[in-house]
Amino acid sequence: MITDSLIKKKFIHQSLQRSMEQIYAAQEKVITGELDTRTGQLRQWASRRQYDMRISSSGDYTINVRFYPYLRFIDMMYRGRKDRVSKYKRSKIAVYNRIIWGILYRRTFPAIRFGFTDEVREGIKKNLEQTFNKK
């Protein structure tokens, strides 16, 4: 039986999954294009795209992501200097805060808030019905 709460969970799961893929793709683009890496571990981490999404029975959504520890400090690399060069480099190597919060606040949260319309609800319901009927 397909309930309204199942359809909502499916929509939110798809939205969050799409956002995580966008975050990893944007980070991988910056890491491979703008950063000079020495060992290649940062590139390997970005290409793996490991995350775990869970939905509890009470309706809470949790995403667990293991970030490479060095990633947090790349944004801070050129923070101390106030000249033009460091400002330009900071804008090019924004790997953590700008990408994560930009995608979450500008794309994901509005999509979840305003994107769950009747058309989307019907489309997900048909998709779930087809999936359940095949089994």
C-alpha positions, 0 to 999 in steps of 0.5 A, spaced: 500 500 500 502 506 497 501 512 502 502 519 502 508 519 507 511 513 503 511 518 497 514 524 501 519 520 504 521 517 497 521 525 494 526 527 500 530 521 499 531 523 491 532 530 493 537 529 498 541 524 494 541 528 488 544 534 492 549 529 495 551 527 488 552 535 486 556 536 492 561 531 490 561 533 483 563 540 484 568 538 489 571 533 485 571 539 479 575 543 484 580 538 486 582 535 480 582 542 476 585 547 481 588 544 487 595 541 486 595 534 490 601 531 492 599 524 494 592 523 490 588 521 496 584 527 496 582 525 488 581 518 490 576 520 496 572 525 491 571 520 486 569 515 491 563 519 493 561 515 500 555 517 504 550 514 508 542 516 508 537 513 513 530 515 514 528 513 521 521 510 522 519 517 526 521 521 519 527 524 521 532 524 515 540 523 516 546 523 512 552 521 514 558 523 510 566 522 511 570 528 509 577 527 508 580 531 514 585 536 510 579 538 506 576 543 511 583 546 511 583 548 504 578 553 504 583 557 510 589 556 506 589 563 503 585 567 509 591 570 512 592 575 506 588 580 504 591 582 497 588 580 490 592 574 489 589 570 495 582 573 494 582 570 487 585 563 489 580 563 495 574 564 490 577 558 486 579 553 491 572 554 495 571 546 496 568 545 503 563 551 506 561 555 499 560 548 495 556 545 501 552 550 504 551 553 497 548 547 494 544 545 500 541 552 501 540 554 494 538 548 491 536 542 496 532 546 501 527 550 496 526 544 492 524 540 498 520 546 500 516 548 494 518 542 489 513 537 492 507 539 488 501 534 486 504 533 479 511 530 483 506 526 488 503 523 482 509 521 478 512 518 484 506 514 486 506 511 479 513 509 479 512 506 486 506 502 483 510 500 477 515 497 482 511 494 486 507 491 481 513 488 477 515 484 484 
